[in-house]
Amino acid sequence: MFGEGNFSFDKETYIFFRENVRKLEVTDLTNYFRATDPFAVASITTLKNEELKKLLQCVVSSTFTPEGLKAELTAFKDSL
């Protein structure tokens, strides 16, 4: 379990970071929601802090994460 409500990803889940890590306002992100679009952004769960730290470590260590975001993401991860 990674989040609230017993949510989990399949063990083989792959997250592709190339060109997908960028800073957005939450309101901008929610504007991508469309109920009829299977690729729309939808909130599924809230990750537990320990799982979020693991995910952020993967993001920070990726060569595809913009250098300008690495320090900010690391500081956020360390504050959890």
C-alpha positions as CSV (number, residue, x, y, z in Angstrom):
1,M,0.0,0.0,0.0
2,F,1.3,3.4,-1.0
3,G,-1.5,5.7,-0.2
4,E,-4.8,6.2,1.5
5,G,-7.6,3.7,0.9
6,N,-5.1,0.8,0.2
7,F,-4.0,2.3,-3.1
8,S,-1.0,0.7,-4.7
9,F,0.8,0.6,-8.1
10,D,1.5,-2.6,-9.9
11,K,5.1,-3.8,-9.1
12,E,6.0,-3.4,-12.7
13,T,4.8,0.3,-12.9
14,Y,7.3,2.5,-14.9
15,I,7.4,6.3,-14.5
16,F,8.9,8.0,-17.5
17,F,10.6,11.2,-16.3
18,R,11.9,12.6,-19.6
19,E,10.3,16.0,-20.2
20,N,7.6,15.2,-17.6
21,V,9.2,16.8,-14.5
22,R,8.3,20.5,-14.3
23,K,6.9,22.9,-11.8
24,L,3.1,23.6,-12.1
25,E,0.5,25.2,-9.9
26,V,-2.0,22.8,-8.6
27,T,-4.8,24.8,-10.2
28,D,-3.1,24.5,-13.6
29,L,-2.9,20.7,-13.1
30,T,-6.5,20.4,-12.2
31,N,-7.5,22.2,-15.4
32,Y,-6.4,19.1,-17.3
33,F,-9.2,17.1,-15.8
34,R,-12.0,16.0,-18.2
35,A,-14.3,13.2,-17.1
36,T,-14.4,11.7,-20.7
37,D,-10.7,11.8,-21.3
38,P,-8.9,8.6,-20.3
39,F,-5.6,10.4,-20.2
40,A,-6.8,13.3,-18.1
41,V,-5.2,14.1,-14.7
42,A,-7.2,12.7,-11.9
43,S,-6.5,12.6,-8.1
44,I,-6.4,9.0,-7.0
45,T,-4.8,9.0,-3.6
46,T,-2.4,10.8,-1.3
47,L,0.9,9.1,-1.0
48,K,2.3,8.2,2.5
49,N,5.3,10.4,3.3
50,E,7.8,7.5,3.2
51,E,6.5,6.4,-0.3
52,L,6.6,10.1,-1.5
53,K,10.2,10.3,-0.3
54,K,11.1,7.3,-2.4
55,L,9.4,8.7,-5.4
56,L,11.1,12.1,-5.0
57,Q,14.5,10.4,-4.6
58,C,13.9,8.7,-8.0
59,V,12.9,12.0,-9.5
60,V,15.9,13.8,-8.1
61,S,18.4,11.1,-9.2
62,S,17.0,11.0,-12.8
63,T,19.2,12.5,-15.4
64,F,16.0,13.9,-17.0
65,T,15.1,16.1,-14.1
66,P,16.0,19.7,-14.7
67,E,18.9,20.8,-12.5
68,G,16.9,23.9,-11.4
69,L,14.3,21.6,-9.7
70,K,16.6,19.1,-8.1
71,A,17.5,21.4,-5.1
72,E,13.9,22.4,-4.6
73,L,12.7,18.8,-4.7
74,T,15.5,17.6,-2.4
75,A,14.6,20.3,0.2
76,F,10.9,19.3,0.0
77,K,11.8,15.6,0.4
78,D,14.0,16.4,3.4
79,S,11.2,18.4,5.0
80,L,8.8,15.4,5.0
